[in-house]
Amino acid sequence: MLRRTMLALALAMLAGSTARAETYGDKIKEVDAEKNTITFPVDGKDRVFTVDPMVEVKSQRRAGKRLAVTPVKDGLKGVKAGNEVTVTTEKKDGKEVVTKIVILVPEKK
């Protein structure tokens, strides 16, 4: 009985923490590395998001049948307007903050 209660409590906590994360995908309109902000369209409207100073920035490209994911050394400075990205945000202090950016590198033809 105690095990079931503890398991239910752990699952409830896990579900609550993952419910705060959102993922968006589109082309970046603007990057301001000085102010730690990025702008991209969400539901047809441009939104400005604050970027966490410890943001995880990676690039993803096809390597044959696999995907190769590599860290971007310059962090937010490595993200440019026009890049196709997937962005993960989390609620922090009531604001939606970008915690992860994955740049989608197109396949070479």
Buried (B, 14 or more C-beta within 10 A) or exposed (E): EEEEEEEEEEEEEEEEEEEEEEEBEBEBBEBEBEEBBBBBEBEEEEEEBBBBEEBBBBBBBEEEEEEEEEEBEEBBEBBEEEBBBBBBBBEEEEEBBBBBBBBBBEEEE
